[in-house]
Amino acid sequence: MLSQKRLERDLETLQSDLKVLINDAKEMGTQQLEKVDTESVARQAQETIRNIRSQLKSAGEKVESSIETHPYTAIGAALGLGFLLGKLGNLGKHSTP
């Protein structure tokens, strides 16, 4: 009988240890999954930033080339845009009595 009780205690201890081990494995798996997701998102964000920078650089070069090729047109466009923005900014400031 003594050995049967000891065997039962050992089995209970083993069962308890297995529960702890399983919970630890689940936690480690979740942490690894979160790490992988974070790294993946970071890589995608860096690639997107590189693409945006490249597009902005290309657009800036085109604008610069256009300004150099047609300086008077660029001045006229800037004046027109400034006038339009000024008018839009003043729309809400004037009220009729």
C-alpha positions, -999 to +999 in steps of 0.1 A: +000+000+000+028+023+008+042+021-027+008+027-043+003+059-023+038+070-033+030+062-069-002+083-067+017+112-052+044+110-079+017+109-106+000+140-091+034+158-090+040+147-126+006+159-136+011+193-119+046+197-134+032+189-169+005+216-165+032+241-156+053+230-185+024+233-209+015+268-197+052+279-200+053+265-236+021+283-245+035+316-231+068+312-249+050+304-282+028+335-278+059+357-271+077+343-301+046+349-323+043+385-311+080+390-318+077+376-353+047+398-360+064+429-347+095+422-368+074+416-399+055+449-394+088+468-388+102+454-421+071+463-440+071+498-426+108+503-435+101+491-470+071+515-473+092+544-460+119+536-486+093+535-514+078+568-503+112+585-501+120+573-535+087+586-549+092+620-532+127+623-545+115+615-580+086+640-578+110+666-564+134+661-593+105+664-618+093+697-602+128+711-601+134+702-637+100+718-647+109+750-628+143+752-645+127+746-679+097+770-674+106+795-647+079+821-656+052+794-656+064+783-622+063+818-609+028+824-623+016+791-608+030+800-574+014+834-575-020+819-585-018+793-558-009+819-532-038+841-543-062+812-541-051+800-507-053+836-494-089+839-507-098+806-491-083+816-458-103+848-458-137+832-465-147+827-429-132+859-415-156+884-432-191+885-419-219+908-431-235+931-405 
